[in-house]
């Protein structure tokens, strides 16, 4: 079983988006980078900030696309093609409206569920068979309020439980690197139940 070779956090670049719910994927990459002393550098050829993660005898890439959310696939496919990383060795970390804040779910494949970042990654990779780490941010309750909701800062309590789910998901990093996805899911989903 191939482990993860590329971790992609989804978000929007720029100060004004830094603390918004839509940037939960960036928060995850920042957290993993800090824990493992991984330096992120602007990489023009990958349309994003990338860093080499070295931990527990495994190497992988961390990537934060600097394209906007709906063009994330350009960055993901550029790095994946360059390093010949197949879709099943990619994990995309993104905000998930259909999960309550503090919930974190791992899954492989599937549709994009209206998430523009995932839609573009599917199109650019020509595949949806990559892994996703879905960070729950909750739903505003009204479809028409979604755009405004994801582009705003979560409440203090929401942020606290989202950060907690990021901490907990960081604990399965070595399982993800080793390709032990069933164990990673078991660990994560028992916490989020």
Residue pairs with C-beta under 8 A, 6 or more apart in sequence:
1 179
1 180
1 181
2 86
2 88
2 89
2 179
3 58
3 60
3 89
3 176
3 177
3 178
3 179
3 180
4 60
4 89
4 90
4 91
4 131
4 176
4 177
4 179
5 59
5 60
5 61
5 83
5 85
5 89
5 90
6 60
6 61
6 63
6 76
6 79
6 80
6 83
6 85
6 89
6 90
6 91
7 29
7 32
7 53
7 60
7 61
7 62
7 63
7 91
7 93
7 176
8 25
8 29
8 63
8 64
8 65
8 72
8 75
8 76
8 90
8 91
8 92
8 93
8 121
9 25
9 26
9 27
9 28
9 29
9 30
9 62
9 63
9 64
9 93
9 94
10 22
10 25
10 26
10 65
10 69
10 72
10 92
10 93
10 94
10 95
10 117
10 118
11 17
11 22
11 23
11 24
11 25
11 26
11 27
11 64
11 65
11 69
12 20
12 22
12 23
12 68
12 69
13 65
13 66
13 67
13 68
17 23
17 151
18 26
19 153
20 150
20 151
20 152
20 153
21 95
21 137
21 149
21 150
21 151
21 152
21 153
21 154
22 69
22 95
22 150
22 151
23 95
24 93
24 94
24 95
24 135
24 137
24 162
24 166
25 64
25 92
25 93
25 94
25 95
25 117
25 135
26 64
27 162
27 163
27 166
28 93
28 133
28 135
28 166
28 169
28 170
29 40
29 62
29 63
29 64
29 93
31 166
31 167
31 170
32 38
32 53
32 62
32 170
32 173
33 39
33 40
33 51
33 53
33 62
35 170
36 53
36 54
36 55
38 51
38 52
38 53
38 54
38 62
39 51
40 49
40 50
40 51
40 62
40 64
41 49
41 50
41 51
42 48
42 49
42 66
43 49
43 50
43 79
45 78
45 82
46 63
46 75
46 78
46 79
46 82
47 65
47 66
47 67
47 71
47 74
47 75
47 78
48 63
48 64
48 65
48 66
48 67
48 75
48 79
49 63
49 64
49 66
50 61
50 62
50 63
50 64
50 79
51 61
51 62
52 59
52 60
52 61
52 62
53 59
53 60
53 61
53 62
55 173
55 174
55 177
56 173
56 174
56 177
58 174
58 177
58 178
60 177
61 79
61 83
61 85
63 75
63 76
63 79
65 71
65 72
65 74
65 75
65 76
66 75
67 74
67 75
69 116
69 117
70 116
70 117
70 119
70 120
71 120
72 117
72 120
72 121
73 117
73 120
73 121
73 122
73 123
73 124
73 125
74 120
74 124
76 90
76 92
76 121
76 124
76 125
77 121
77 124
77 125
79 85
80 86
80 87
80 90
80 125
87 125
87 127
87 128
87 129
87 130
88 108
88 129
88 130
88 131
90 125
90 130
90 131
91 130
91 131
91 132
91 133
91 176
92 117
92 118
92 121
92 130
92 131
92 132
92 133
93 132
93 133
93 135
94 115
94 117
94 118
94 132
94 133
94 134
94 135
95 135
95 137
95 150
96 103
96 105
96 134
96 135
96 136
96 137
97 137
97 138
97 139
97 146
97 149
97 150
98 113
98 136
98 139
99 105
99 134
99 135
99 136
99 137
99 138
99 192
100 136
100 138
101 136
101 137
101 138
101 154
101 158
101 161
101 162
101 165
102 136
102 161
102 162
102 164
102 165
102 192
103 136
103 165
103 192
104 133
104 134
104 135
104 136
104 165
104 166
104 168
104 169
104 188
104 191
104 192
105 133
105 134
105 136
105 188
105 189
105 192
106 131
106 132
106 133
106 134
106 172
106 181
106 184
106 185
106 188
106 189
107 131
107 132
107 134
108 129
108 130
108 131
108 132
108 181
109 128
109 129
109 130
110 128
110 132
111 128
112 118
112 119
112 122
112 128
118 128
118 132
121 130
122 128
131 176
131 181
133 169
135 162
135 165
135 166
135 169
136 162
136 165
136 192
137 150
137 154
137 158
137 162
138 158
139 146
139 149
140 146
140 148
140 149
153 159
154 162
165 192
168 188
168 191
169 188
171 187
172 183
172 184
172 187
172 188
175 181
175 183
175 184
175 187
176 184
